[in-house]
């Protein structure tokens, strides 16, 4: 979506090689393994020291949110799209977030049934219609993203894969 939206550079940070490969196929210019290198530092190097304008963190992991904050340029925006649970003791808000005057937002696609941030211009139907329209136009495709596709009875096996072999699951779908 970022590439389709015109982002000049798209960085994808993920520890799993299959997800980094998919990110490349879907338009990422740079893919980084956060366990192999300091992804935030590398992003600053690749942007001439500035960092990204917008960082979108979707894993729901506190260290990933900290990386997103560190990777974002002064007065940039961090979209915290993951579901963060528990205490965030390792989140250092006094460094890059406070000093760089970052804006942190939660997207309107979060669970829980809240209205979109930009309601009433964008309600859930308009968002869905936009996505479906892009799919009909062939602009938005995601081959390989939904894997595996399972029946409801096979659901428990997917949870086992997620726990023991996360490299075999990107996003799974349930066929009813």
Buried (B, 14 or more C-beta within 10 A) or exposed (E): EBEEEEBEBBBBBBBBEBBBBBBBEBEBBBBBBBEEEBBBEBBBEBBEEEBBBBBBBBBEBBEBBBBBBBBBBEEBBBBBBBEBEEEEEEBEEEEBBEEBEBEBEBEBEBEEEEEBEEEEEBBEEBBEEEEEEBEEEEEBEEEEEEBBEBEEEEEEEBEEBEEEEEEBBBEBEEEE
